[in-house]
């Protein structure tokens, strides 16, 4: 399976020690304590255990206070990608390589496209018009169901409302869900975490928002795109 994304030179394995607040983690790197950044504001429920393997990438700026960013965790046998920027990067790379059939033959890709007072992750344009897409990172699985979100997300709720508004205007819209867990057999909204998001998810699905969850295979060698998952039946 080809890797669509590779980690930068200088990426390193480490051992997880603890998480501090939302955006800091403490690790042992070559046996010495190091504090690293995580951009994942979710709970990462069930993923962080003292002593487990993690994988870090170096900061793009050598002067940054925290020299590494958390990319992968290994709670059991499989690696799980927890960098919330990875789905956006994967989406763009999939468009460039035509790896996602859902993206069709759009000729232009604009990241962080502005609509109203917000920005959506991507706007694709071409002879068939526009396709606005949000990208989400999915790291939680319950009884074989890959679930999102793992914490209440007002931002995610807002995005669904914005996509529904665009759909009402006749614009194609969708959500790319990067399911970082190979044990996920299908996808469903986490109504036991964020009931409002789940309510909006089903509304959006009924109103023409396309959801395409794909398994993502992440290892220290890179990130590959896997099969598309079905969506659970609406309750």
PAMI-371902 format. One record per residue (C-alpha): residue number from 1; x, y, z. Coordinates in Angstrom, 2 decimals, always signed. Each point is the difference from the previous one (the first is absolute). Example, Ala and Ser with C-alpha at 12.3 -4.5 7.8 and 13.67 -1.06 7.14 Angstrom:
% PAMI-371902
R   i      xx      yy      zz
R   1  +12.30   -4.50   +7.80
R   2   +1.37   +3.44   -0.66
***
This chain:
% PAMI-371902
R   i      xx      yy      zz
R   1   +0.00   +0.00   +0.00
R   2   +1.68   +3.25   -1.10
R   3   +0.66   +2.69   +2.58
R   4   -1.58   +3.31   -0.96
R   5   +1.78   +1.88   +2.79
R   6   +3.44   -0.45   +1.53
R   7   +1.25   +1.39   +3.28
R   8   +2.82   +2.57   -0.10
R   9   +3.61   -0.87   +0.55
R  10   +0.86   +0.02   +3.68
R  11   -3.25   -1.64   +1.14
R  12   +0.61   -2.13   +3.07
R  13   -1.56   -2.77   +2.12
R  14   -0.48   +0.69   +3.71
R  15   -1.83   -1.30   +3.07
R  16   -3.08   +1.79   +1.30
R  17   +0.05   +1.18   +3.63
R  18   -2.95   +2.38   +0.52
R  19   -2.23   +2.61   -1.61
R  20   -0.14   +3.50   +1.47
R  21   -3.10   +2.04   -0.71
R  22   -0.97   -0.38   -3.67
R  23   +3.02   +0.89   -2.07
R  24   +3.03   -1.33   +1.89
R  25   +1.29   -3.53   +0.45
R  26   +2.98   -1.27   +1.95
R  27   +2.08   -2.78   -1.53
R  28   +3.30   -1.79   +0.41
R  29   +2.17   +0.51   -3.06
R  30   +3.14   -2.14   +0.09
R  31   -0.61   -0.31   +3.72
R  32   -0.12   +3.73   +0.70
R  33   -3.18   +1.98   +0.84
R  34   -1.34   +2.22   -2.77
R  35   -3.16   +2.09   -0.27
R  36   -1.67   -0.11   -3.42
R  37   -2.99   +1.68   -1.65
R  38   -3.25   -1.67   -0.97
R  39   -2.52   +1.87   -2.15
R  40   -2.76   -2.48   +0.85
R  41   -2.50   +1.77   +2.25
R  42   -2.18   -3.10   +0.36
R  43   +0.09   -2.36   +2.92
R  44   +1.93   -2.72   -1.92
R  45   -2.16   -2.34   +2.05
R  46   +1.67   -3.35   +0.63
R  47   +3.13   +0.88   -1.98
R  48   +2.48   +1.40   +2.50
R  49   +1.60   -2.39   +2.45
R  50   +3.24   +0.51   +1.93
R  51   +2.86   -1.96   -1.50
R  52   -1.56   -0.41   -3.45
R  53   +1.85   +0.69   -3.23
R  54   -0.57   +3.32   -1.75
R  55   +1.48   +1.59   -3.11
R  56   +1.03   +3.66   -0.23
R  57   +0.80   +2.32   -2.89
R  58   +2.46   +2.90   +0.34
R  59   -1.33   +3.55   +0.13
R  60   +0.07   +1.74   -3.38
R  61   +1.63   +3.01   +1.64
R  62   +3.25   -0.83   +1.82
R  63   -0.66   +2.86   +2.41
R  64   -3.33   -1.29   +1.26
R  65   -0.18   -0.46   +3.78
R  66   -1.23   -3.59   -0.30
R  67   +2.30   -1.88   -2.39
R  68   -2.36   -2.85   -0.91
R  69   -3.66   -0.63   -0.94
R  70   -1.90   -3.17   +0.83
R  71   -0.91   -1.90   -3.18
R  72   -0.80   -3.60   +0.94
R  73   -0.82   -2.03   +3.09
R  74   +0.06   -3.77   +0.41
R  75   -2.47   -1.05   +2.71
R  76   +0.00   -3.63   -1.18
R  77   +1.46   -1.61   -3.09
R  78   -1.04   +2.62   -2.56
R  79   +1.16   +3.57   -0.36
R  80   -2.64   +2.73   +0.20
R  81   +0.50   +3.44   -1.55
R  82   -0.98   +2.83   +2.35
R  83   +1.31   +3.08   -1.83
R  84   -3.21   +1.83   -0.95
R  85   +1.70   +1.66   -2.98
R  86   +0.65   -3.37   -1.64
R  87   -3.51   -0.39   -1.52
R  88   +0.33   +3.38   -1.76
R  89   +3.40   -0.94   -1.38
R  90   -1.25   -3.43   -0.99
R  91   -3.02   +1.51   -1.74
R  92   +2.18   +2.27   -2.11
R  93   +2.42   -2.79   -0.85
R  94   -2.90   -2.29   -0.91
R  95   -1.30   +2.71   -2.35
R  96   +3.44   +0.40   -1.57
R  97   +0.37   -3.75   -0.60
R  98   -3.68   -0.70   -0.79
R  99   -0.02   -2.51   +2.87
R 100   -3.52   +0.92   +1.17
R 101   -2.67   -0.69   -2.64
R 102   -2.40   +2.20   +1.98
R 103   +2.02   +3.04   -1.06
R 104   -0.75   -0.50   -3.68
R 105   +1.91   +2.04   -2.57
R 106   +0.14   +3.42   +1.66
R 107   +2.93   +1.99   -1.32
R 108   +0.73   +2.46   +2.83
R 109   +0.45   -0.44   +3.74
R 110   -0.21   +2.89   +2.47
R 111   +0.87   -0.75   +3.62
R 112   -1.63   +1.94   +2.85
R 113   -2.55   +1.50   -2.38
R 114   -1.97   +2.92   +1.39
R 115   -3.79   -0.12   +0.08
R 116   -1.88   +2.64   +1.95
R 117   +1.80   +0.61   +3.27
R 118   +1.54   -3.49   +0.02
R 119   +2.55   -2.10   -1.79
R 120   -0.63   -3.53   -1.21
R 121   +2.84   -2.45   -0.51
R 122   -0.15   -0.19   -3.79
R 123   -1.80   +1.31   -3.06
R 124   +0.38   -1.94   -3.22
R 125   -0.99   +1.62   -3.28
R 126   -0.24   -1.14   -3.58
R 127   -2.34   -0.33   -2.97
R 128   -2.61   -1.65   +2.25
R 129   -0.05   +2.93   +2.43
R 130   +1.08   +0.11   +3.64
R 131   +0.47   -2.65   +2.66
R 132   +0.50   +1.26   +3.58
R 133   +1.49   -2.52   +2.43
R 134   +0.74   -0.24   +3.70
R 135   +2.57   -2.58   +1.21
R 136   -0.20   -1.69   +3.39
R 137   +2.32   -2.36   +1.89
R 138   -1.72   -3.05   +1.52
R 139   +1.86   -1.89   +2.74
R 140   -2.75   -1.64   +2.07
R 141   -1.61   -3.39   -0.61
R 142   -2.83   -1.46   +2.08
R 143   -1.20   -3.57   -0.77
R 144   +1.42   +0.20   -3.49
R 145   -1.54   +3.41   -0.74
R 146   +2.42   +2.83   -0.77
R 147   -1.43   +3.02   +1.82
R 148   +0.45   +3.75   -0.17
R 149   +0.45   +2.17   +2.01
R 150   +1.80   -1.20   +3.13
R 151   -0.86   +3.26   +1.81
R 152   -2.76   +2.57   -0.42
R 153   +0.85   +2.10   -3.05
R 154   -1.81   +3.29   -0.51
R 155   +2.30   +0.63   -2.94
R 156   -1.06   -3.26   -1.62
R 157   -3.66   +0.85   +0.56
R 158   +0.53   +3.38   -1.66
R 159   +1.66   -1.62   -3.01
R 160   -2.99   -2.29   -0.57
R 161   -2.37   +2.95   +0.14
R 162   +2.15   +1.85   -2.54
R 163   +0.13   -3.00   -2.33
R 164   -3.78   -0.37   +0.17
R 165   -0.40   +3.66   -0.92
R 166   +2.25   -0.48   -3.03
R 167   -1.90   -3.16   -0.98
R 168   -3.25   +1.98   +0.14
R 169   +1.49   +2.35   -2.60
R 170   +0.67   -2.90   -2.34
R 171   +3.74   -0.31   +0.68
R 172   +1.60   -3.43   +0.38
R 173   +1.34   -0.47   +3.55
R 174   +1.56   -2.84   +1.96
R 175   +1.97   -1.19   +3.01
R 176   +3.11   -2.16   -0.37
R 177   +0.42   -2.14   +3.12
R 178   +3.50   -1.41   +0.47
R 179   -0.63   -3.08   +2.17
R 180   +3.34   -0.67   +1.65
R 181   -1.11   -3.31   +1.49
R 182   +0.25   -3.20   -2.08
R 183   -2.49   -1.69   +2.35
R 184   -2.80   +2.33   -1.14
R 185   -2.53   -1.90   -2.12
R 186   -2.48   +2.84   -0.55
R 187   -0.45   +3.65   +0.98
R 188   -2.55   +1.78   +2.16
R 189   -0.25   +3.29   +1.92
R 190   +0.88   -0.25   +3.69
R 191   -3.41   +0.88   +1.45
R 192   +1.18   -1.18   +3.43
R 193   +2.70   +2.71   -0.10
R 194   -1.63   +2.89   -1.89
R 195   -3.77   -0.49   -0.56
R 196   -0.30   +3.34   -1.83
R 197   +2.70   -0.95   -2.51
R 198   -1.74   -3.34   -0.58
R 199   -3.34   +1.76   -0.57
R 200   +1.61   +2.34   -2.53
R 201   +1.82   -2.91   -1.66
R 202   -3.27   -1.75   -0.88
R 203   -1.59   +3.28   -1.11
R 204   +3.00   +0.69   -2.23
R 205   -0.12   -3.48   -1.51
R 206   -3.70   +0.45   -0.81
R 207   +0.67   +3.40   -1.56
R 208   +2.65   -1.08   -2.46
R 209   +3.28   +0.29   +1.91
R 210   +2.24   -2.87   -1.14
R 211   +1.94   -1.89   +2.68
R 212   +2.84   -2.22   -1.15
R 213   +1.81   -1.80   +2.83
R 214   +3.17   -1.78   -1.05
R 215   +2.32   -2.15   +2.09
R 216   +3.45   +1.54   +0.25
R 217   +3.07   -2.19   +0.52
R 218   +2.66   +1.94   +1.91
R 219   +3.45   -1.28   +0.96
R 220   +3.35   +1.73   +0.54
R 221   +0.67   -0.72   -3.69
R 222   -2.92   +2.17   -1.11
R 223   -3.77   +0.29   -0.43
R 224   -2.04   -1.97   -2.53
R 225   -3.66   +0.19   -0.96
R 226   -2.14   -3.11   +0.42
R 227   -3.54   -1.18   -0.63
R 228   -3.14   +2.06   +0.32
R 229   -2.23   -0.91   +2.95
R 230   -3.80   -0.17   -0.02
R 231   -2.03   +2.29   +2.24
R 232   -2.11   -1.56   +2.74
R 233   -3.78   +0.03   -0.53
R 234   -1.73   +3.13   +1.25
R 235   -1.74   -0.58   +3.35
***
